[in-house]
Amino acid sequence: MDDHRDTSVDRREFLRRTGALGIAGASALGFPLLETRAAGAAPLLPPRDVIAAGGGATIKIGHLDGFSGVYAAASQSQQHGMEVAVAEAMKKNSRVKYEIVKGDDANKPATGTTEAKRLILQEKVDVLTGCLSSGVGLAVSAAAAENNTFFLAIGTHDTNITGPKAHRVTFRQTCSNAMLANAVGPALLKHGKKWYFLVADYAFGTDARDRLKKILLAQGGSVAGEDLHPLGQTDYSSYLTKARNTDADVLVFCNYGPDCQNASKAAVQLGLNKKMLFGGILCGNDVAVGLPVDDMVGSLWGYVWGPEAGGNADKVYAALKPGVSEVDWRQYLGYMAGINIIDRLNAVGTTDTEKVVEAFENYHYDAAKKSGAYFRKCDHQAVQQTYAGMIVAKNKRRAENEYFTIASTVGGDYAAETCANPDSTAAAKTIGSEKIGPREGYTVVSTK
């Protein structure tokens, strides 16, 4: 079949990308001076949920997340943080516009792949970010690599995305499961060495279990029992009855969102909170709002950020607070992703994918934590302080719906381990071997 694809730029796209550059600037960037889009060709889809201000050329940030489905609330938190970051950037520099164009992955890998391709090929976003589900994040990372588009994963924790399934175009803003396990695992061990695992049966849950189990066994602990459950499970009574009949010291939740909420409620109803410590790989205010928190005071969880993290944490907290009932670390992650994308695009002066990747590698940034952070070159992981967060009693909370305090902290390099670890070694091999080609039907934009 003759595959002569339309790679021209229509008038709207011409104006969006050239902005105040004028005809001379457009010519220098390689734009045709006349409308050359094929007659009758389908128009590009209009941008959705756009944030923009100022004049000049426009940069589109594609934000793909689970705005419907089990992780809708957490995805919206990431969107809120991104919006705050873009608004701040517009106040500082109105010469270049930054727009957010949303896509809904519905927490399904196949949908995520389709939406990623729509944002890249139809919306012509300049960079791609987002994702909360690890399964979706892995699928979107592959789609971004296939289409030579930069992708910053915001909230996916499965270690593989900066491990054996890494791609050169992909970076991760949040802590990996391996990092979270290195932070919360030692805290859980202080409460006993017999653990019962309740595990969501997909990439995030099984990876979390493997990382925590490795730490438990290395310290002479044992697995009192283990159950896999499907994503979206509602009845946990059979699993937790089994747990109650063991001598486990710790009940470990390797799930998230509604799964964690429903499972913890069932565990409390069966009285397990009076028999063993609750804890898990990951939790935050967006999930805790649906937990029986008064019955889970003292429980320990992998934790990404809180207002007491040090550095500029109070400043970031104040920026995120307006318009929300509570500040959570999902908002923080969206904020940091937006800040870092805009900073790197402004610094490198172009949306060329290869150059954006190089600008992120070994980039040190202010993480609003006591110590700084950086995206390391070997695996594209954001190396940063990582925490065990503890649910506290109501009279000790910063605000009514802010349930956690940082119980313990590990340094970023300790949490992420060295680049010689097997995950990072596998990532480095792939990242070093992959080549980034030109994007089909896309013209690079200058931010200078």
C-alpha positions in Angstrom: 0.0 0.0 0.0 1.3 3.5 -0.9 1.8 5.2 2.5 2.1 9.0 1.7 1.2 10.5 5.0 0.3 14.2 5.4 3.1 15.7 7.4 2.3 19.3 6.7 1.2 21.9 9.3 -2.2 23.6 9.1 -2.7 27.3 9.7 -3.8 26.9 13.4 -0.7 24.8 14.1 1.5 27.3 12.2 0.2 30.2 14.4 0.4 28.2 17.6 4.0 27.2 17.1 5.4 30.4 15.6 3.5 32.9 17.9 5.4 36.2 17.8 8.3 34.8 15.7 6.7 36.0 12.5 7.4 34.8 9.0 11.2 35.0 9.3 11.2 33.0 12.5 8.8 30.5 11.1 11.0 30.0 8.1 14.0 29.5 10.3 12.1 26.7 12.2 11.3 25.0 8.9 7.6 25.9 8.6 6.0 26.2 5.2 5.0 29.8 4.4 1.8 28.8 2.8 -1.1 26.5 3.9 -0.2 23.1 2.5 -2.5 20.8 4.5 -4.4 18.4 2.1 -7.8 19.5 1.1 -10.5 17.7 3.1 -8.0 16.4 5.7 -9.5 15.8 9.1 -8.7 18.8 11.4 -6.6 18.3 14.5 -8.7 17.8 17.6 -9.1 20.9 19.7 -7.0 21.1 22.9 -8.9 20.2 26.1 -8.5 21.7 29.6 -6.0 24.2 28.4 -4.0 26.5 30.6 -2.3 29.4 28.8 -1.3 33.0 29.3 0.9 35.6 27.6 2.2 35.7 24.0 4.7 34.0 21.8 5.1 30.4 20.8 3.0 27.8 22.6 4.3 24.5 24.1 1.8 21.7 24.6 2.3 19.4 27.6 0.2 16.3 27.2 -1.1 15.1 30.6 -2.3 11.5 30.4 -3.9 10.1 33.6 -6.7 8.0 35.0 -9.3 10.7 35.3 -12.0 8.0 35.3 -11.9 4.7 37.1 -10.5 3.6 40.4 -7.7 6.2 40.6 -9.6 9.2 39.4 -9.1 11.3 42.6 -5.4 10.7 42.7 -5.1 11.5 39.0 -6.9 14.8 39.6 -4.5 15.6 42.4 -1.6 15.2 39.9 -3.5 17.5 37.5 -3.9 20.1 40.2 -0.2 20.2 40.9 0.6 20.5 37.2 -1.9 23.4 36.9 -0.2 25.2 39.8 3.2 24.8 38.2 2.1 26.1 34.8 0.4 29.1 36.4 3.5 29.9 38.3 5.6 29.7 35.1 3.3 32.0 33.3 3.6 34.6 35.9 7.4 34.5 35.6 7.6 34.4 31.8 4.7 35.3 29.5 6.9 35.1 26.4 6.2 31.4 25.9 2.8 29.8 26.5 2.5 26.5 28.2 -0.7 24.5 27.7 -1.9 21.3 29.4 -3.8 19.0 27.1 -5.5 16.2 29.0 -6.0 12.6 28.0 -7.9 9.9 30.1 -6.3 6.5 30.3 -9.1 5.1 32.4 -6.5 3.1 34.2 -6.3 0.6 31.3 -3.0 0.0 29.5 -4.7 -0.4 26.1 -6.6 2.9 26.5 -3.4 4.6 27.7 -1.6 3.5 24.6 -4.4 4.8 22.4 -4.6 8.1 24.2 -0.8 8.6 24.2 -0.8 8.1 20.4 -3.7 10.6 20.1 -1.9 13.2 22.1 1.3 12.7 20.2 0.0 12.2 16.6 -3.1 14.3 16.6 -2.8 16.9 19.3 0.9 17.3 18.5 1.9 17.7 22.2 5.6 18.6 22.6 6.2 16.4 25.6 4.1 13.8 27.4 3.7 13.3 31.2 1.4 11.7 33.7 0.1 8.2 34.6 -0.7 6.7 38.0 -1.3 3.1 37.2 2.0 1.3 36.7 0.5 -1.0 34.0 -0.6 2.1 32.1 2.7 3.8 32.7 4.7 0.9 31.2 2.4 0.9 28.1 2.6 4.7 27.6 6.4 4.5 28.0 6.6 2.0 25.2 4.2 4.2 23.0 6.4 7.3 23.7 9.5 5.4 22.7 7.9 4.2 19.5 6.9 7.7 18.6 10.2 9.4 19.7 8.4 11.6 22.3 9.8 12.6 25.7 7.7 11.1 28.6 8.0 12.0 32.3 6.0 9.4 34.4 4.6 11.3 37.4 3.1 8.7 39.7 3.9 5.2 38.5 5.9 3.2 41.1 6.6 -0.2 39.5 10.4 -0.4 39.6 10.5 -1.8 36.0 9.8 1.6 34.4 13.3 2.7 35.4 14.6 -0.9 35.4 14.3 -3.8 32.9 11.5 -2.1 31.0 13.1 1.4 30.7 13.2 3.5 27.6 15.6 6.3 26.6 12.7 8.8 26.3 11.2 8.0 29.7 12.0 9.5 33.1 10.2 9.0 36.5 9.3 11.8 38.9 8.2 9.7 41.9 10.0 7.2 44.0 10.1 3.6 42.7 8.7 0.7 44.7 12.3 -0.3 45.4 12.9 3.1 47.0 9.7 3.0 49.0 10.5 -0.5 50.2 14.0 0.6 51.4 12.3 3.4 53.3 9.3 1.6 54.9 10.7 -1.9 55.1 13.1 -1.2 58.0 10.3 0.7 59.9 8.0 -2.3 59.6 10.7 -4.7 60.8 10.8 -2.9 64.1 7.3 -4.2 64.8 8.0 -7.9 63.9 9.4 -10.2 61.4 6.3 -12.3 60.4 4.4 -10.5 57.7 1.2 -11.3 55.9 1.0 -9.8 52.3 -2.3 -8.7 50.6 -1.3 -8.0 47.0 -3.1 -6.4 44.1 -2.5 -8.7 41.1 -0.9 -6.3 38.7 2.5 -4.7 38.1 2.5 -2.3 41.0 1.2 -4.8 43.6 3.4 -7.7 42.7 6.5 -5.6 42.4 5.8 -4.0 45.8 5.5 -7.4 47.3 8.7 -8.6 45.8 10.7 -5.6 47.0 9.4 -5.8 50.6 9.7 -9.5 50.8 13.4 -9.3 49.8 14.0 -6.9 52.7 12.0 -9.1 55.1 13.9 -12.3 54.2 17.3 -10.6 54.2 16.7 -9.7 57.9 15.7 -13.2 58.9 12.0 -12.7 58.7 9.3 -15.0 57.3 6.1 -14.8 55.3 3.1 -15.8 57.4 0.9 -15.8 54.3 0.1 -14.1 51.0 -3.0 -13.5 48.9 -3.3 -12.0 45.4 -6.5 -10.1 44.6 -7.8 -8.6 41.4 -7.8 -4.8 40.9 -11.1 -3.4 42.0 -11.9 -6.2 44.5 -14.6 -5.3 47.0 -14.9 -8.4 49.2 -11.8 -9.1 51.2 -13.3 -11.2 54.0 -11.9 -14.5 52.8 -8.3 -13.2 52.5 -8.3 -11.4 55.8 -9.9 -14.3 57.7 -6.9 -16.3 56.6 -4.6 -13.6 57.9 -6.4 -13.5 61.2 -5.7 -17.1 61.7 -1.9 -16.7 61.4 0.7 -15.4 63.9 1.6 -12.5 61.6 3.1 -9.4 63.3 2.4 -7.1 60.4 -0.3 -7.0 57.7 1.3 -5.5 54.6 -1.0 -3.9 52.0 0.6 -4.0 48.5 -2.4 -2.2 46.9 -3.6 1.3 46.5 -6.7 3.5 46.2 -10.1 1.9 46.7 -8.5 -1.5 47.0 -6.5 -0.3 50.0 -9.5 1.4 51.5 -11.9 -1.6 51.1 -9.3 -4.0 52.4 -8.3 -2.0 55.5 -12.0 -1.5 56.4 -12.5 -5.3 56.2 -9.4 -5.8 58.3 -10.6 -3.5 61.0 -14.0 -5.1 61.0 -12.3 -8.4 61.7 -10.3 -6.9 64.5 -6.9 -7.4 62.8 -5.8 -3.9 63.9 -5.8 -5.2 67.5 -3.7 -8.2 66.6 -1.0 -6.8 64.2 0.4 -3.6 62.8 -1.0 -2.3 59.6 1.4 -1.0 56.9 2.2 -1.0 53.3 4.2 0.1 50.3 2.3 3.3 49.7 -0.4 5.7 51.0 -1.2 9.3 51.1 -4.0 11.7 52.0 -5.9 11.0 48.8 -6.3 7.3 50.0 -6.4 7.9 53.7 -9.6 10.0 53.4 -11.4 6.7 52.8 -9.6 4.6 55.4 -10.7 3.9 59.0 -7.9 6.2 60.1 -8.9 6.3 63.8 -8.4 2.5 64.0 -5.1 2.7 62.1 -3.1 5.3 64.1 0.5 4.3 64.1 0.3 2.3 60.8 3.4 2.8 58.6 3.5 3.4 54.8 5.8 4.2 52.0 5.5 8.0 51.6 6.7 10.4 49.0 6.4 13.9 50.5 4.8 15.9 53.3 4.8 19.6 54.4 7.4 18.8 57.0 9.9 17.4 54.5 12.2 20.4 54.9 13.7 22.8 52.4 11.0 24.7 50.5 8.2 22.2 51.5 6.2 24.9 53.3 6.4 27.1 50.2 5.1 24.3 47.9 2.4 23.4 50.5 1.2 27.0 50.4 1.2 27.1 46.6 -0.9 23.9 46.4 -3.3 24.6 49.2 -5.7 27.2 47.6 -8.8 25.5 46.3 -8.3 22.0 47.8 -9.5 20.5 51.0 -6.1 18.9 51.8 -2.7 18.9 50.2 -1.3 15.5 49.3 1.9 14.2 47.7 0.1 13.4 44.4 -0.4 17.2 44.0 3.3 17.6 44.9 4.3 15.1 42.2 2.3 16.9 39.5 3.7 20.2 40.6 7.3 19.0 40.5 6.8 17.4 37.1 5.4 20.6 35.7 8.2 22.7 37.2 10.9 20.3 35.9 9.5 20.0 32.4 9.2 23.8 32.0 12.7 24.4 33.5 14.4 22.0 31.2 12.5 23.2 28.1 13.5 26.7 28.9 17.1 25.8 29.6 17.6 23.7 26.5 15.6 26.1 24.3 14.0 23.5 22.1 11.4 20.7 22.2 13.8 18.3 20.3 13.3 15.0 22.1 17.0 14.0 22.2 18.1 17.4 23.6 15.3 17.3 26.2 16.4 13.9 27.3 20.0 15.1 27.6 18.8 18.1 29.6 17.1 15.9 32.1 20.0 13.4 32.6 21.9 14.2 35.8 19.8 17.4 36.3 19.8 18.4 39.9 16.7 20.2 41.2 15.1 21.6 44.4 12.7 18.8 45.5 11.2 20.8 48.3 12.8 18.4 50.7 15.7 18.8 53.1 18.1 17.4 50.5 18.1 18.1 46.8 17.2 15.5 44.1 18.4 14.6 40.6 17.4 12.5 37.6 20.3 10.2 37.2 21.6 9.2 33.8 21.9 5.4 34.3 18.2 4.7 34.7 16.3 8.1 34.5 15.0 7.7 38.1 14.5 10.8 40.2 16.8 10.1 43.1 15.3 11.8 46.2 14.7 11.5 49.9 12.1 8.8 50.6 10.0 8.3 53.7 8.0 6.0 56.0 4.8 8.0 56.7 2.7 7.3 59.8 -1.0 7.9 60.3 -1.4 10.1 63.4 -4.3 10.8 65.8 -6.7 13.6 64.9 -5.2 16.0 67.6 -1.8 15.7 66.0 -2.7 16.5 62.4 -1.7 19.7 60.6 -5.3 19.9 59.3 -8.4 17.7 59.6 -7.8 15.7 56.3 -4.0 15.6 56.5 -3.4 12.3 58.2 0.3 11.6 58.0 3.6 12.6 59.6 7.0 11.6 58.4 8.2 8.8 60.8 11.6 8.1 59.2 13.7 9.3 56.3 16.3 7.6 54.1 18.5 9.5 51.6 17.9 9.3 47.9 21.1 7.5 47.1 20.4 4.9 49.8 16.8 4.4 48.7 17.6 4.1 45.0 20.8 2.1 45.6 23.7 2.5 43.2 23.6 2.2 39.4 25.2 -1.2 39.8 22.0 -2.7 41.2 20.4 -5.2 38.7 17.4 -2.9 37.9 19.5 0.1 37.1 22.0 -2.0 35.2 19.3 -3.3 32.9 17.9 0.2 32.4 21.3 1.6 31.5 21.7 -1.1 28.9 18.5 -0.2 27.2 18.8 3.5 27.5 22.3 3.4 26.1 21.3 1.3 23.1 18.0 3.0 22.0 18.2 5.8 19.4 15.7 8.7 19.2 14.6 9.4 15.7 12.5 12.4 14.3 8.8 12.6 15.2 6.6 12.0 12.2 4.6 15.0 11.2 6.1 17.2 14.0 8.2 20.3 13.8 10.5 21.2 16.7 9.6 24.4 18.6 12.1 26.9 19.9 11.6 28.3 23.4 14.3 30.9 23.1 
